[in-house]
Amino acid sequence: MKILQRYFAVSILQAVAFVLVAFLLLQAFLDLTGELRSVGKNGYTLQYALLYVAARIPGYVYRVMPVASLIGTIYIMAQFAATSEFTIMRAASMSTGMVGWMLAKIGIVLVIITFIFGELITPRTAPIADTIKLNSRGAAISSEFRSGLWTKDIVKSEGMTGTVIGSRFFNVREVRPDGALVDVKLYEFDNNFRLRSITAAKRGTFQGKNNWLLTDVTENIFTNPALLKPGMIANLENNFGQESSLIETRHSATKDLISEITPRILAVSGADPDRMSANELLVYTRHLQENRQETERFKIAFWKKLFDPLAIFVLMALALPFGYLHTRSGGVSLKIFVGIMIGVSFLLVNTLFSHLGVLSTWPAFLTALAPSLIYLFLALGALWWVERH
């Protein structure tokens, strides 16, 4: 049995690696084709485009590994069936359960590789890819947003500790690649949602331990809560001159700001959840919950990070019935085509459930797990059918 396990493992891993490389080369070619439109503009050269595409490749490993595992396993099982090797193995008392266990042990290796790319490599290479493009163009991370980047935190009486005395909205015009903030505006409200102050700073630099150093700071402090009546916030700038005696304006060269907002949170707040690690998603989801903001999209992305690699087991089980189909039931090429269609359908169903989960507010856990369950039932049904026939 050890010899058969080694034979299965070597054959399937080689096939999966071949399919994975083919998918990655195809995706890299498509990405490079898309980037060629920007080459030669604003200092963006072909070298930068190649580096940008290369830095994005680890993210595609995480996405296509389940499909590559399916197609690679189908190819090997179809080859075994075409050469009657699988029939001989079954005649030598190898049961379906034994084959399934061998595939599961191979799947463990593929799942570990997928987790490594998804949790350790991609979260580091994705920001590098963005930095390469931004640095080559001299752009800022949030310059593509019309009003800049917005986020929110809680104001406490003793900085990061003590009682909650209000909330604060951050508006940052630009987040530079080095983490510095440009054109910062802070809107602080008390617990009754009355505006207490508006702070504007030309630049913000993170000093560590939740401390920001703001430079060229202008503070408008509202000493009379009656100043802010319903509907007045939207026209606040037009009312400054009318009630100047109720507003205290302070100018300072620097100001320390204690906030739970860190460069890490600012970075992920504008990032694609699919490119974030499970740990980053967990931290950011907790931050959103504390500030009573929508978290459903990030919860689904978190559970998908855990369940999507495990879908490799399901898809490899779905490939097992192809070993029972003899050559007369269809050639190897046809079976590979069917495998590609199954893999594509899994990606589509997975994406569909993610969107439906957000729109319908389904439980994030079930939304992420449902596609794998559907295809697990398909695999069990297919195995039952081939056993009966």
Summary of the structure (lengths in Angstrom):
residues: 389
radius of gyration: 27.5
end to end distance: 26.2
largest distance: 94.6
contacts: 1182
relative contact order: 0.11
helix: 61%
strand: 19%
